Structure formats: C-alpha cells, structure tokens
C-alpha cells in the first residue's frame, strides 16, 4: 500500500492522532500490511515537521521523536526515476529548519 505524508502525520502529530492512521501503522509493524512511499515522502515529512515546530504545534524533542519513529517503521521508499543526492532524514530536517533567506537574483 502506498502512503503519503498526510497519513503518517495524522498518526504522529499529538493534536491529530487519527485512529485509522495509527491502525494502519500498527498493521504495517505487525507485518499484515506492507507500506511503500515515494522518495518525496522524506522531504514532505521534514517540511511538515519543521513547520509544526515553528508554529509551536510540537516541540523540538517531539519533532525528533516523530522522525525517529518514522525511520523505525522501515517503510519501503520507492526511488525516483532520476538520481538524487543521498541524504538522511535528519539532514533533511536540519535543512528544513534553516531560516528562509531572501535570494538575490543577479542579472548577467
């Protein structure tokens, strides 16, 4: 079964805690369902977790716990059709936590 970030976030965010999403993850852990996700999932989760942290929905500790819990699920990640640089989930969260910067376009 293919899952997206919204399902996982519903299971992990304390203010959402959807029983259906949590049941799906329990079934995956028990081996009754095999979850798969596109590689984009790592980026989507990192971004959503970072935004929740910035908006004080979750603490930094909770953000780290959610990411560790996701990694522990061992969801099969389907690679993209083109190569991307290798990166871990924790590196992606660190990147997502960087403060937005204004980019200056330099005309040649």
C-alpha positions as CSV (number, residue, x, y, z in Angstrom):
1,X,0.0,0.0,0.0
2,X,1.3,3.4,-1.0
3,X,1.2,6.1,1.8
4,X,1.8,9.8,1.7
5,X,2.9,12.3,4.4
6,X,-0.6,13.2,5.4
7,X,-1.3,9.7,6.7
8,X,1.9,9.5,8.7
9,X,1.5,12.9,10.1
10,X,-2.1,12.1,11.2
11,X,-0.7,9.2,13.1
12,X,2.2,11.0,14.8
13,X,1.1,14.6,15.5
14,X,-0.4,14.7,19.0
15,X,-3.2,17.2,18.0
16,X,-4.4,14.9,15.2
17,X,-3.9,11.3,16.5
18,X,-6.2,9.7,13.9
19,X,-7.1,6.1,15.0
20,X,-7.3,4.9,11.3
21,X,-3.8,6.2,10.5
22,X,-2.4,4.7,13.8
23,X,-4.1,1.4,13.0
24,X,-2.6,1.3,9.5
25,X,0.9,1.8,11.0
26,X,0.2,-0.9,13.6
27,X,-0.7,-3.3,10.8
28,X,2.5,-2.4,9.0
29,X,4.6,-3.0,12.1
30,X,2.8,-6.4,12.6
31,X,3.5,-7.4,9.0
32,X,-0.1,-7.5,7.9
33,X,0.3,-4.6,5.5
34,X,3.4,-3.5,3.6
35,X,3.7,0.3,3.3
36,X,5.6,1.9,0.5
37,X,6.1,5.6,-0.3
38,X,7.7,7.7,-3.0
39,X,11.1,9.3,-2.1
40,X,9.4,12.6,-1.9
41,X,7.9,11.5,1.4
42,X,11.1,12.2,3.3
43,X,11.0,15.8,2.1
44,X,7.3,16.2,2.8
45,X,7.6,14.9,6.3
46,X,10.7,17.0,7.1
47,X,8.9,20.1,5.9
48,X,5.7,19.4,7.8
49,X,7.5,18.6,11.0
50,X,9.6,21.8,10.7
51,X,6.5,23.9,10.1
52,X,4.8,22.3,13.1
53,X,7.8,23.0,15.2
54,X,8.0,26.7,14.1
55,X,4.3,27.1,14.8
56,X,4.7,25.6,18.3
57,X,2.4,22.7,17.5
58,X,5.2,20.4,18.6
59,X,8.4,20.8,20.5
60,X,11.9,20.1,19.1
61,X,12.0,16.9,21.1
62,X,8.7,15.8,19.6
63,X,9.9,16.6,16.1
64,X,13.0,14.4,16.6
65,X,10.8,11.6,18.1
66,X,8.5,11.7,15.1
67,X,11.4,11.5,12.7
68,X,12.9,8.6,14.7
69,X,9.6,6.8,14.8
70,X,9.2,7.2,11.0
71,X,12.7,5.8,10.4
72,X,11.8,2.9,12.7
73,X,8.8,2.0,10.5
74,X,11.1,0.9,7.7
75,X,8.6,2.0,5.1
76,X,9.9,1.0,1.7
77,X,10.9,4.1,-0.2
78,X,10.4,4.0,-3.9
79,X,13.3,5.8,-5.6
80,X,12.7,8.5,-8.2
81,X,13.2,7.8,-11.9
82,X,16.2,10.2,-11.8
83,X,19.1,10.2,-9.3
84,X,19.0,12.5,-6.3
85,X,21.9,13.1,-3.9
86,X,21.9,10.8,-1.0
87,X,20.6,12.4,2.2
88,X,19.3,11.1,5.5
89,X,16.0,12.2,7.1
90,X,17.9,14.0,9.9
91,X,19.9,16.0,7.3
92,X,16.6,17.0,5.6
93,X,15.1,18.2,8.9
94,X,18.2,20.3,9.5
95,X,17.8,21.8,6.1
96,X,14.2,22.4,6.6
97,X,14.9,24.2,9.9
98,X,17.1,26.8,8.3
99,X,15.5,30.2,8.3
100,X,14.3,31.3,5.0
101,X,16.6,33.7,3.2
102,X,15.9,36.3,0.6
103,X,17.6,35.3,-2.6
104,X,19.1,38.0,-4.7
105,X,19.0,37.4,-8.4
106,X,22.0,38.7,-10.2
107,X,21.4,39.6,-13.8
108,X,24.4,39.0,-16.1
